[in-house]
Amino acid sequence: MDTPTLIDVANKGINSRLTERRLRRGTQSLASLRNELSVVEEQVQHFAEEVHDLEIRALVSETPLADAESRDAMRHMQAITKHRDYLRGAIAELEVRQDDLLDKLGR
């Protein structure tokens, strides 16, 4: 049987503290990202409604200005949707990292 040396015990303690620190930082980052995602979700909803309204207005009025406003709103909608998707991906990646750190801490 291998008995742990003093260095092994010290290294495990240091690694454990580093892992705990990373977990705390990750938890803070997750909270921040989730808050931002909540705001962005509301913005997506707002832009979706605005795009719908402007598309109807463009169809009814058949003016170049209304058509341009509709296209502009659609570009904004696409940009905010892309940002929302980025946030969802970042949250998923961070959750995986947190799970890995928890597994590492449990060993």
Summary of the structure (lengths in Angstrom):
residues: 107
radius of gyration: 24.1
end to end distance: 18.4
largest distance: 84.2
contacts: 263
relative contact order: 0.13
helix: 93%
strand: 0%
